[in-house]
Amino acid sequence: MTTDTSRVARLAPAALQKLTEDGHGPRLLDVRTPGEFRTVHIPGAYNVPLDTLREHRAELLAHLDEDVVLVCRSGARASQAEQALAEAGLPNLRVLDGGMTAWEAAGAPVNRGEARWDLERQVRLVAGSIVLVTGVAGLFVPGVHLIGTAVGAGLAFAALSNTCAMGVLLSKLPYNRGPRADIGTVIASLRDRP
């Protein structure tokens, strides 16, 4: 699935920080994995992983207004979440430009938990390891190097389509899952917010 990020409304970290200073800013939906969220997130953000958001977007829609900013690591998953919510009927969504990477670089406030590798770094480790191992093994076993070629093709496709099958698979690992984001708890929190 290709996401057209040109139509997505972006909000700079400095602008979002100004909006959230008084505690009454927009609702922040962080669409990263629970593990990534626990490592670092914007204070007051709700963790609704992208797959959960897609699955429960109709339920979420009833508890969101038009003042929602979507957050992920770099902006790609948040753009996909924007598309899913817009298709469900929620207009005027915004995406944090540059995601948590830009937010932290701007020196904006964060809540920190246990440090862990983000999903993109995990993908680089796994893909690089597969290419390295199959490249060396290919010196001894004919044809094994083609596995590394397939991984390279998958990474090229991931870049062109703005999706990543390896990232989706890695996000399912217990290391990344952490406690599952309970949609009922998220909805209750959204409803209780003034």
MODELLER restraints for C-alpha pairs under 7 A, 6 or more apart:
rsr = mdl.restraints
at = mdl.atoms
rsr.add(forms.Gaussian(group=physical.xy_distance, feature=features.Distance(at['CA:1:A'], at['CA:161:A']), mean=6.13, stdev=0.5))
rsr.add(forms.Gaussian(group=physical.xy_distance, feature=features.Distance(at['CA:1:A'], at['CA:163:A']), mean=6.90, stdev=0.5))
rsr.add(forms.Gaussian(group=physical.xy_distance, feature=features.Distance(at['CA:2:A'], at['CA:161:A']), mean=4.90, stdev=0.5))
rsr.add(forms.Gaussian(group=physical.xy_distance, feature=features.Distance(at['CA:2:A'], at['CA:162:A']), mean=6.05, stdev=0.5))
rsr.add(forms.Gaussian(group=physical.xy_distance, feature=features.Distance(at['CA:3:A'], at['CA:80:A']), mean=6.21, stdev=0.5))
rsr.add(forms.Gaussian(group=physical.xy_distance, feature=features.Distance(at['CA:3:A'], at['CA:162:A']), mean=6.85, stdev=0.5))
rsr.add(forms.Gaussian(group=physical.xy_distance, feature=features.Distance(at['CA:5:A'], at['CA:79:A']), mean=6.35, stdev=0.5))
rsr.add(forms.Gaussian(group=physical.xy_distance, feature=features.Distance(at['CA:8:A'], at['CA:79:A']), mean=6.75, stdev=0.5))
rsr.add(forms.Gaussian(group=physical.xy_distance, feature=features.Distance(at['CA:8:A'], at['CA:94:A']), mean=6.79, stdev=0.5))
rsr.add(forms.Gaussian(group=physical.xy_distance, feature=features.Distance(at['CA:9:A'], at['CA:93:A']), mean=6.78, stdev=0.5))
rsr.add(forms.Gaussian(group=physical.xy_distance, feature=features.Distance(at['CA:9:A'], at['CA:94:A']), mean=4.83, stdev=0.5))
rsr.add(forms.Gaussian(group=physical.xy_distance, feature=features.Distance(at['CA:9:A'], at['CA:95:A']), mean=6.23, stdev=0.5))
rsr.add(forms.Gaussian(group=physical.xy_distance, feature=features.Distance(at['CA:10:A'], at['CA:94:A']), mean=5.43, stdev=0.5))
rsr.add(forms.Gaussian(group=physical.xy_distance, feature=features.Distance(at['CA:10:A'], at['CA:95:A']), mean=4.90, stdev=0.5))
rsr.add(forms.Gaussian(group=physical.xy_distance, feature=features.Distance(at['CA:10:A'], at['CA:96:A']), mean=5.87, stdev=0.5))
rsr.add(forms.Gaussian(group=physical.xy_distance, feature=features.Distance(at['CA:10:A'], at['CA:97:A']), mean=5.24, stdev=0.5))
rsr.add(forms.Gaussian(group=physical.xy_distance, feature=features.Distance(at['CA:11:A'], at['CA:94:A']), mean=6.29, stdev=0.5))
rsr.add(forms.Gaussian(group=physical.xy_distance, feature=features.Distance(at['CA:11:A'], at['CA:95:A']), mean=5.98, stdev=0.5))
rsr.add(forms.Gaussian(group=physical.xy_distance, feature=features.Distance(at['CA:11:A'], at['CA:96:A']), mean=5.00, stdev=0.5))
rsr.add(forms.Gaussian(group=physical.xy_distance, feature=features.Distance(at['CA:11:A'], at['CA:97:A']), mean=5.40, stdev=0.5))
rsr.add(forms.Gaussian(group=physical.xy_distance, feature=features.Distance(at['CA:12:A'], at['CA:96:A']), mean=6.17, stdev=0.5))
rsr.add(forms.Gaussian(group=physical.xy_distance, feature=features.Distance(at['CA:12:A'], at['CA:97:A']), mean=5.20, stdev=0.5))
rsr.add(forms.Gaussian(group=physical.xy_distance, feature=features.Distance(at['CA:13:A'], at['CA:96:A']), mean=6.55, stdev=0.5))
rsr.add(forms.Gaussian(group=physical.xy_distance, feature=features.Distance(at['CA:13:A'], at['CA:97:A']), mean=6.74, stdev=0.5))
rsr.add(forms.Gaussian(group=physical.xy_distance, feature=features.Distance(at['CA:13:A'], at['CA:102:A']), mean=6.67, stdev=0.5))
rsr.add(forms.Gaussian(group=physical.xy_distance, feature=features.Distance(at['CA:13:A'], at['CA:103:A']), mean=5.29, stdev=0.5))
rsr.add(forms.Gaussian(group=physical.xy_distance, feature=features.Distance(at['CA:13:A'], at['CA:106:A']), mean=6.84, stdev=0.5))
rsr.add(forms.Gaussian(group=physical.xy_distance, feature=features.Distance(at['CA:17:A'], at['CA:108:A']), mean=6.71, stdev=0.5))
rsr.add(forms.Gaussian(group=physical.xy_distance, feature=features.Distance(at['CA:19:A'], at['CA:25:A']), mean=4.96, stdev=0.5))
rsr.add(forms.Gaussian(group=physical.xy_distance, feature=features.Distance(at['CA:26:A'], at['CA:67:A']), mean=4.98, stdev=0.5))
rsr.add(forms.Gaussian(group=physical.xy_distance, feature=features.Distance(at['CA:26:A'], at['CA:68:A']), mean=5.31, stdev=0.5))
rsr.add(forms.Gaussian(group=physical.xy_distance, feature=features.Distance(at['CA:26:A'], at['CA:69:A']), mean=6.45, stdev=0.5))
rsr.add(forms.Gaussian(group=physical.xy_distance, feature=features.Distance(at['CA:27:A'], at['CA:67:A']), mean=6.36, stdev=0.5))
rsr.add(forms.Gaussian(group=physical.xy_distance, feature=features.Distance(at['CA:27:A'], at['CA:68:A']), mean=4.79, stdev=0.5))
rsr.add(forms.Gaussian(group=physical.xy_distance, feature=features.Distance(at['CA:27:A'], at['CA:69:A']), mean=6.20, stdev=0.5))
rsr.add(forms.Gaussian(group=physical.xy_distance, feature=features.Distance(at['CA:28:A'], at['CA:45:A']), mean=4.70, stdev=0.5))
rsr.add(forms.Gaussian(group=physical.xy_distance, feature=features.Distance(at['CA:28:A'], at['CA:46:A']), mean=6.13, stdev=0.5))
rsr.add(forms.Gaussian(group=physical.xy_distance, feature=features.Distance(at['CA:28:A'], at['CA:68:A']), mean=5.96, stdev=0.5))
rsr.add(forms.Gaussian(group=physical.xy_distance, feature=features.Distance(at['CA:28:A'], at['CA:69:A']), mean=4.99, stdev=0.5))
rsr.add(forms.Gaussian(group=physical.xy_distance, feature=features.Distance(at['CA:28:A'], at['CA:70:A']), mean=5.91, stdev=0.5))
rsr.add(forms.Gaussian(group=physical.xy_distance, feature=features.Distance(at['CA:28:A'], at['CA:71:A']), mean=6.93, stdev=0.5))
rsr.add(forms.Gaussian(group=physical.xy_distance, feature=features.Distance(at['CA:29:A'], at['CA:45:A']), mean=5.78, stdev=0.5))
rsr.add(forms.Gaussian(group=physical.xy_distance, feature=features.Distance(at['CA:29:A'], at['CA:46:A']), mean=4.97, stdev=0.5))
rsr.add(forms.Gaussian(group=physical.xy_distance, feature=features.Distance(at['CA:29:A'], at['CA:47:A']), mean=6.04, stdev=0.5))
rsr.add(forms.Gaussian(group=physical.xy_distance, feature=features.Distance(at['CA:29:A'], at['CA:48:A']), mean=6.26, stdev=0.5))
rsr.add(forms.Gaussian(group=physical.xy_distance, feature=features.Distance(at['CA:29:A'], at['CA:69:A']), mean=6.34, stdev=0.5))
rsr.add(forms.Gaussian(group=physical.xy_distance, feature=features.Distance(at['CA:29:A'], at['CA:70:A']), mean=4.94, stdev=0.5))
rsr.add(forms.Gaussian(group=physical.xy_distance, feature=features.Distance(at['CA:29:A'], at['CA:71:A']), mean=6.01, stdev=0.5))
rsr.add(forms.Gaussian(group=physical.xy_distance, feature=features.Distance(at['CA:30:A'], at['CA:45:A']), mean=6.22, stdev=0.5))
rsr.add(forms.Gaussian(group=physical.xy_distance, feature=features.Distance(at['CA:30:A'], at['CA:46:A']), mean=5.83, stdev=0.5))
rsr.add(forms.Gaussian(group=physical.xy_distance, feature=features.Distance(at['CA:30:A'], at['CA:47:A']), mean=4.84, stdev=0.5))
rsr.add(forms.Gaussian(group=physical.xy_distance, feature=features.Distance(at['CA:30:A'], at['CA:48:A']), mean=5.91, stdev=0.5))
rsr.add(forms.Gaussian(group=physical.xy_distance, feature=features.Distance(at['CA:30:A'], at['CA:49:A']), mean=6.96, stdev=0.5))
rsr.add(forms.Gaussian(group=physical.xy_distance, feature=features.Distance(at['CA:30:A'], at['CA:70:A']), mean=5.94, stdev=0.5))
rsr.add(forms.Gaussian(group=physical.xy_distance, feature=features.Distance(at['CA:30:A'], at['CA:71:A']), mean=4.52, stdev=0.5))
rsr.add(forms.Gaussian(group=physical.xy_distance, feature=features.Distance(at['CA:30:A'], at['CA:72:A']), mean=5.70, stdev=0.5))
rsr.add(forms.Gaussian(group=physical.xy_distance, feature=features.Distance(at['CA:31:A'], at['CA:47:A']), mean=6.11, stdev=0.5))
rsr.add(forms.Gaussian(group=physical.xy_distance, feature=features.Distance(at['CA:31:A'], at['CA:48:A']), mean=5.06, stdev=0.5))
rsr.add(forms.Gaussian(group=physical.xy_distance, feature=features.Distance(at['CA:31:A'], at['CA:49:A']), mean=4.11, stdev=0.5))
rsr.add(forms.Gaussian(group=physical.xy_distance, feature=features.Distance(at['CA:31:A'], at['CA:50:A']), mean=4.83, stdev=0.5))
rsr.add(forms.Gaussian(group=physical.xy_distance, feature=features.Distance(at['CA:31:A'], at['CA:71:A']), mean=6.10, stdev=0.5))
rsr.add(forms.Gaussian(group=physical.xy_distance, feature=features.Distance(at['CA:31:A'], at['CA:72:A']), mean=5.51, stdev=0.5))
rsr.add(forms.Gaussian(group=physical.xy_distance, feature=features.Distance(at['CA:31:A'], at['CA:77:A']), mean=6.83, stdev=0.5))
rsr.add(forms.Gaussian(group=physical.xy_distance, feature=features.Distance(at['CA:31:A'], at['CA:78:A']), mean=6.32, stdev=0.5))
rsr.add(forms.Gaussian(group=physical.xy_distance, feature=features.Distance(at['CA:32:A'], at['CA:49:A']), mean=5.09, stdev=0.5))
rsr.add(forms.Gaussian(group=physical.xy_distance, feature=features.Distance(at['CA:32:A'], at['CA:50:A']), mean=6.61, stdev=0.5))
rsr.add(forms.Gaussian(group=physical.xy_distance, feature=features.Distance(at['CA:32:A'], at['CA:72:A']), mean=5.30, stdev=0.5))
rsr.add(forms.Gaussian(group=physical.xy_distance, feature=features.Distance(at['CA:33:A'], at['CA:49:A']), mean=5.32, stdev=0.5))
rsr.add(forms.Gaussian(group=physical.xy_distance, feature=features.Distance(at['CA:33:A'], at['CA:171:A']), mean=6.69, stdev=0.5))
rsr.add(forms.Gaussian(group=physical.xy_distance, feature=features.Distance(at['CA:33:A'], at['CA:176:A']), mean=6.25, stdev=0.5))
rsr.add(forms.Gaussian(group=physical.xy_distance, feature=features.Distance(at['CA:33:A'], at['CA:177:A']), mean=6.30, stdev=0.5))
rsr.add(forms.Gaussian(group=physical.xy_distance, feature=features.Distance(at['CA:34:A'], at['CA:47:A']), mean=6.86, stdev=0.5))
rsr.add(forms.Gaussian(group=physical.xy_distance, feature=features.Distance(at['CA:34:A'], at['CA:49:A']), mean=6.97, stdev=0.5))
rsr.add(forms.Gaussian(group=physical.xy_distance, feature=features.Distance(at['CA:34:A'], at['CA:176:A']), mean=6.56, stdev=0.5))
rsr.add(forms.Gaussian(group=physical.xy_distance, feature=features.Distance(at['CA:34:A'], at['CA:177:A']), mean=5.56, stdev=0.5))
rsr.add(forms.Gaussian(group=physical.xy_distance, feature=features.Distance(at['CA:34:A'], at['CA:178:A']), mean=5.62, stdev=0.5))
rsr.add(forms.Gaussian(group=physical.xy_distance, feature=features.Distance(at['CA:34:A'], at['CA:179:A']), mean=6.69, stdev=0.5))
rsr.add(forms.Gaussian(group=physical.xy_distance, feature=features.Distance(at['CA:34:A'], at['CA:180:A']), mean=6.75, stdev=0.5))
rsr.add(forms.Gaussian(group=physical.xy_distance, feature=features.Distance(at['CA:34:A'], at['CA:181:A']), mean=6.73, stdev=0.5))
rsr.add(forms.Gaussian(group=physical.xy_distance, feature=features.Distance(at['CA:35:A'], at['CA:175:A']), mean=6.86, stdev=0.5))
rsr.add(forms.Gaussian(group=physical.xy_distance, feature=features.Distance(at['CA:35:A'], at['CA:176:A']), mean=4.61, stdev=0.5))
rsr.add(forms.Gaussian(group=physical.xy_distance, feature=features.Distance(at['CA:35:A'], at['CA:177:A']), mean=5.72, stdev=0.5))
rsr.add(forms.Gaussian(group=physical.xy_distance, feature=features.Distance(at['CA:35:A'], at['CA:178:A']), mean=5.38, stdev=0.5))
rsr.add(forms.Gaussian(group=physical.xy_distance, feature=features.Distance(at['CA:36:A'], at['CA:118:A']), mean=6.04, stdev=0.5))
rsr.add(forms.Gaussian(group=physical.xy_distance, feature=features.Distance(at['CA:36:A'], at['CA:176:A']), mean=7.00, stdev=0.5))
rsr.add(forms.Gaussian(group=physical.xy_distance, feature=features.Distance(at['CA:37:A'], at['CA:47:A']), mean=6.71, stdev=0.5))
rsr.add(forms.Gaussian(group=physical.xy_distance, feature=features.Distance(at['CA:38:A'], at['CA:113:A']), mean=5.45, stdev=0.5))
rsr.add(forms.Gaussian(group=physical.xy_distance, feature=features.Distance(at['CA:39:A'], at['CA:112:A']), mean=5.56, stdev=0.5))
rsr.add(forms.Gaussian(group=physical.xy_distance, feature=features.Distance(at['CA:39:A'], at['CA:113:A']), mean=4.46, stdev=0.5))
rsr.add(forms.Gaussian(group=physical.xy_distance, feature=features.Distance(at['CA:39:A'], at['CA:114:A']), mean=5.27, stdev=0.5))
rsr.add(forms.Gaussian(group=physical.xy_distance, feature=features.Distance(at['CA:39:A'], at['CA:115:A']), mean=5.33, stdev=0.5))
rsr.add(forms.Gaussian(group=physical.xy_distance, feature=features.Distance(at['CA:39:A'], at['CA:116:A']), mean=6.37, stdev=0.5))
rsr.add(forms.Gaussian(group=physical.xy_distance, feature=features.Distance(at['CA:40:A'], at['CA:110:A']), mean=6.38, stdev=0.5))
rsr.add(forms.Gaussian(group=physical.xy_distance, feature=features.Distance(at['CA:40:A'], at['CA:111:A']), mean=5.55, stdev=0.5))
rsr.add(forms.Gaussian(group=physical.xy_distance, feature=features.Distance(at['CA:40:A'], at['CA:112:A']), mean=4.46, stdev=0.5))
rsr.add(forms.Gaussian(group=physical.xy_distance, feature=features.Distance(at['CA:40:A'], at['CA:113:A']), mean=6.05, stdev=0.5))
rsr.add(forms.Gaussian(group=physical.xy_distance, feature=features.Distance(at['CA:41:A'], at['CA:110:A']), mean=5.49, stdev=0.5))
rsr.add(forms.Gaussian(group=physical.xy_distance, feature=features.Distance(at['CA:41:A'], at['CA:111:A']), mean=5.41, stdev=0.5))
rsr.add(forms.Gaussian(group=physical.xy_distance, feature=features.Distance(at['CA:41:A'], at['CA:112:A']), mean=6.79, stdev=0.5))
rsr.add(forms.Gaussian(group=physical.xy_distance, feature=features.Distance(at['CA:42:A'], at['CA:109:A']), mean=6.65, stdev=0.5))
rsr.add(forms.Gaussian(group=physical.xy_distance, feature=features.Distance(at['CA:42:A'], at['CA:110:A']), mean=4.74, stdev=0.5))
rsr.add(forms.Gaussian(group=physical.xy_distance, feature=features.Distance(at['CA:42:A'], at['CA:111:A']), mean=6.15, stdev=0.5))
rsr.add(forms.Gaussian(group=physical.xy_distance, feature=features.Distance(at['CA:43:A'], at['CA:110:A']), mean=5.82, stdev=0.5))
rsr.add(forms.Gaussian(group=physical.xy_distance, feature=features.Distance(at['CA:43:A'], at['CA:111:A']), mean=5.83, stdev=0.5))
rsr.add(forms.Gaussian(group=physical.xy_distance, feature=features.Distance(at['CA:46:A'], at['CA:186:A']), mean=6.76, stdev=0.5))
rsr.add(forms.Gaussian(group=physical.xy_distance, feature=features.Distance(at['CA:47:A'], at['CA:181:A']), mean=6.64, stdev=0.5))
rsr.add(forms.Gaussian(group=physical.xy_distance, feature=features.Distance(at['CA:48:A'], at['CA:181:A']), mean=6.34, stdev=0.5))
rsr.add(forms.Gaussian(group=physical.xy_distance, feature=features.Distance(at['CA:50:A'], at['CA:77:A']), mean=6.90, stdev=0.5))
rsr.add(forms.Gaussian(group=physical.xy_distance, feature=features.Distance(at['CA:50:A'], at['CA:81:A']), mean=6.20, stdev=0.5))
rsr.add(forms.Gaussian(group=physical.xy_distance, feature=features.Distance(at['CA:54:A'], at['CA:84:A']), mean=6.23, stdev=0.5))
rsr.add(forms.Gaussian(group=physical.xy_distance, feature=features.Distance(at['CA:57:A'], at['CA:85:A']), mean=6.30, stdev=0.5))
rsr.add(forms.Gaussian(group=physical.xy_distance, feature=features.Distance(at['CA:57:A'], at['CA:88:A']), mean=6.86, stdev=0.5))
rsr.add(forms.Gaussian(group=physical.xy_distance, feature=features.Distance(at['CA:58:A'], at['CA:88:A']), mean=6.57, stdev=0.5))
rsr.add(forms.Gaussian(group=physical.xy_distance, feature=features.Distance(at['CA:60:A'], at['CA:187:A']), mean=6.61, stdev=0.5))
rsr.add(forms.Gaussian(group=physical.xy_distance, feature=features.Distance(at['CA:61:A'], at['CA:90:A']), mean=6.75, stdev=0.5))
rsr.add(forms.Gaussian(group=physical.xy_distance, feature=features.Distance(at['CA:63:A'], at['CA:187:A']), mean=6.77, stdev=0.5))
rsr.add(forms.Gaussian(group=physical.xy_distance, feature=features.Distance(at['CA:63:A'], at['CA:190:A']), mean=6.21, stdev=0.5))
rsr.add(forms.Gaussian(group=physical.xy_distance, feature=features.Distance(at['CA:63:A'], at['CA:191:A']), mean=6.11, stdev=0.5))
rsr.add(forms.Gaussian(group=physical.xy_distance, feature=features.Distance(at['CA:66:A'], at['CA:90:A']), mean=6.78, stdev=0.5))
rsr.add(forms.Gaussian(group=physical.xy_distance, feature=features.Distance(at['CA:66:A'], at['CA:91:A']), mean=6.44, stdev=0.5))
rsr.add(forms.Gaussian(group=physical.xy_distance, feature=features.Distance(at['CA:66:A'], at['CA:92:A']), mean=5.95, stdev=0.5))
rsr.add(forms.Gaussian(group=physical.xy_distance, feature=features.Distance(at['CA:66:A'], at['CA:93:A']), mean=6.50, stdev=0.5))
rsr.add(forms.Gaussian(group=physical.xy_distance, feature=features.Distance(at['CA:67:A'], at['CA:93:A']), mean=6.92, stdev=0.5))
rsr.add(forms.Gaussian(group=physical.xy_distance, feature=features.Distance(at['CA:68:A'], at['CA:93:A']), mean=5.61, stdev=0.5))
rsr.add(forms.Gaussian(group=physical.xy_distance, feature=features.Distance(at['CA:68:A'], at['CA:94:A']), mean=6.40, stdev=0.5))
rsr.add(forms.Gaussian(group=physical.xy_distance, feature=features.Distance(at['CA:69:A'], at['CA:93:A']), mean=6.23, stdev=0.5))
rsr.add(forms.Gaussian(group=physical.xy_distance, feature=features.Distance(at['CA:69:A'], at['CA:94:A']), mean=4.76, stdev=0.5))
rsr.add(forms.Gaussian(group=physical.xy_distance, feature=features.Distance(at['CA:69:A'], at['CA:95:A']), mean=5.34, stdev=0.5))
rsr.add(forms.Gaussian(group=physical.xy_distance, feature=features.Distance(at['CA:69:A'], at['CA:96:A']), mean=6.43, stdev=0.5))
rsr.add(forms.Gaussian(group=physical.xy_distance, feature=features.Distance(at['CA:70:A'], at['CA:78:A']), mean=5.26, stdev=0.5))
rsr.add(forms.Gaussian(group=physical.xy_distance, feature=features.Distance(at['CA:70:A'], at['CA:94:A']), mean=6.22, stdev=0.5))
rsr.add(forms.Gaussian(group=physical.xy_distance, feature=features.Distance(at['CA:70:A'], at['CA:95:A']), mean=4.73, stdev=0.5))
rsr.add(forms.Gaussian(group=physical.xy_distance, feature=features.Distance(at['CA:70:A'], at['CA:96:A']), mean=6.16, stdev=0.5))
rsr.add(forms.Gaussian(group=physical.xy_distance, feature=features.Distance(at['CA:71:A'], at['CA:78:A']), mean=5.41, stdev=0.5))
rsr.add(forms.Gaussian(group=physical.xy_distance, feature=features.Distance(at['CA:71:A'], at['CA:95:A']), mean=6.20, stdev=0.5))
rsr.add(forms.Gaussian(group=physical.xy_distance, feature=features.Distance(at['CA:71:A'], at['CA:96:A']), mean=5.52, stdev=0.5))
rsr.add(forms.Gaussian(group=physical.xy_distance, feature=features.Distance(at['CA:71:A'], at['CA:99:A']), mean=5.60, stdev=0.5))
rsr.add(forms.Gaussian(group=physical.xy_distance, feature=features.Distance(at['CA:71:A'], at['CA:100:A']), mean=6.96, stdev=0.5))
rsr.add(forms.Gaussian(group=physical.xy_distance, feature=features.Distance(at['CA:72:A'], at['CA:78:A']), mean=5.44, stdev=0.5))
rsr.add(forms.Gaussian(group=physical.xy_distance, feature=features.Distance(at['CA:72:A'], at['CA:99:A']), mean=5.18, stdev=0.5))
rsr.add(forms.Gaussian(group=physical.xy_distance, feature=features.Distance(at['CA:72:A'], at['CA:100:A']), mean=6.14, stdev=0.5))
rsr.add(forms.Gaussian(group=physical.xy_distance, feature=features.Distance(at['CA:73:A'], at['CA:99:A']), mean=4.81, stdev=0.5))
rsr.add(forms.Gaussian(group=physical.xy_distance, feature=features.Distance(at['CA:73:A'], at['CA:100:A']), mean=4.81, stdev=0.5))
rsr.add(forms.Gaussian(group=physical.xy_distance, feature=features.Distance(at['CA:73:A'], at['CA:101:A']), mean=5.89, stdev=0.5))
rsr.add(forms.Gaussian(group=physical.xy_distance, feature=features.Distance(at['CA:74:A'], at['CA:98:A']), mean=4.73, stdev=0.5))
rsr.add(forms.Gaussian(group=physical.xy_distance, feature=features.Distance(at['CA:74:A'], at['CA:99:A']), mean=4.18, stdev=0.5))
rsr.add(forms.Gaussian(group=physical.xy_distance, feature=features.Distance(at['CA:74:A'], at['CA:100:A']), mean=6.35, stdev=0.5))
rsr.add(forms.Gaussian(group=physical.xy_distance, feature=features.Distance(at['CA:74:A'], at['CA:101:A']), mean=6.06, stdev=0.5))
rsr.add(forms.Gaussian(group=physical.xy_distance, feature=features.Distance(at['CA:75:A'], at['CA:95:A']), mean=6.71, stdev=0.5))
rsr.add(forms.Gaussian(group=physical.xy_distance, feature=features.Distance(at['CA:75:A'], at['CA:96:A']), mean=6.58, stdev=0.5))
rsr.add(forms.Gaussian(group=physical.xy_distance, feature=features.Distance(at['CA:75:A'], at['CA:97:A']), mean=6.18, stdev=0.5))
rsr.add(forms.Gaussian(group=physical.xy_distance, feature=features.Distance(at['CA:75:A'], at['CA:98:A']), mean=5.42, stdev=0.5))
rsr.add(forms.Gaussian(group=physical.xy_distance, feature=features.Distance(at['CA:75:A'], at['CA:99:A']), mean=4.87, stdev=0.5))
rsr.add(forms.Gaussian(group=physical.xy_distance, feature=features.Distance(at['CA:78:A'], at['CA:95:A']), mean=6.09, stdev=0.5))
rsr.add(forms.Gaussian(group=physical.xy_distance, feature=features.Distance(at['CA:79:A'], at['CA:95:A']), mean=6.50, stdev=0.5))
rsr.add(forms.Gaussian(group=physical.xy_distance, feature=features.Distance(at['CA:82:A'], at['CA:93:A']), mean=6.35, stdev=0.5))
rsr.add(forms.Gaussian(group=physical.xy_distance, feature=features.Distance(at['CA:119:A'], at['CA:167:A']), mean=6.42, stdev=0.5))
rsr.add(forms.Gaussian(group=physical.xy_distance, feature=features.Distance(at['CA:123:A'], at['CA:166:A']), mean=6.52, stdev=0.5))
rsr.add(forms.Gaussian(group=physical.xy_distance, feature=features.Distance(at['CA:123:A'], at['CA:167:A']), mean=6.01, stdev=0.5))
rsr.add(forms.Gaussian(group=physical.xy_distance, feature=features.Distance(at['CA:127:A'], at['CA:151:A']), mean=6.50, stdev=0.5))
rsr.add(forms.Gaussian(group=physical.xy_distance, feature=features.Distance(at['CA:130:A'], at['CA:148:A']), mean=6.15, stdev=0.5))
rsr.add(forms.Gaussian(group=physical.xy_distance, feature=features.Distance(at['CA:131:A'], at['CA:148:A']), mean=4.25, stdev=0.5))
rsr.add(forms.Gaussian(group=physical.xy_distance, feature=features.Distance(at['CA:134:A'], at['CA:144:A']), mean=5.65, stdev=0.5))
rsr.add(forms.Gaussian(group=physical.xy_distance, feature=features.Distance(at['CA:134:A'], at['CA:145:A']), mean=5.00, stdev=0.5))
rsr.add(forms.Gaussian(group=physical.xy_distance, feature=features.Distance(at['CA:134:A'], at['CA:147:A']), mean=6.47, stdev=0.5))
rsr.add(forms.Gaussian(group=physical.xy_distance, feature=features.Distance(at['CA:134:A'], at['CA:148:A']), mean=5.86, stdev=0.5))
rsr.add(forms.Gaussian(group=physical.xy_distance, feature=features.Distance(at['CA:135:A'], at['CA:145:A']), mean=4.98, stdev=0.5))
rsr.add(forms.Gaussian(group=physical.xy_distance, feature=features.Distance(at['CA:135:A'], at['CA:148:A']), mean=6.76, stdev=0.5))
rsr.add(forms.Gaussian(group=physical.xy_distance, feature=features.Distance(at['CA:137:A'], at['CA:144:A']), mean=6.48, stdev=0.5))
rsr.add(forms.Gaussian(group=physical.xy_distance, feature=features.Distance(at['CA:138:A'], at['CA:144:A']), mean=4.83, stdev=0.5))
rsr.add(forms.Gaussian(group=physical.xy_distance, feature=features.Distance(at['CA:138:A'], at['CA:145:A']), mean=4.77, stdev=0.5))
rsr.add(forms.Gaussian(group=physical.xy_distance, feature=features.Distance(at['CA:158:A'], at['CA:164:A']), mean=4.80, stdev=0.5))
rsr.add(forms.Gaussian(group=physical.xy_distance, feature=features.Distance(at['CA:171:A'], at['CA:177:A']), mean=6.51, stdev=0.5))
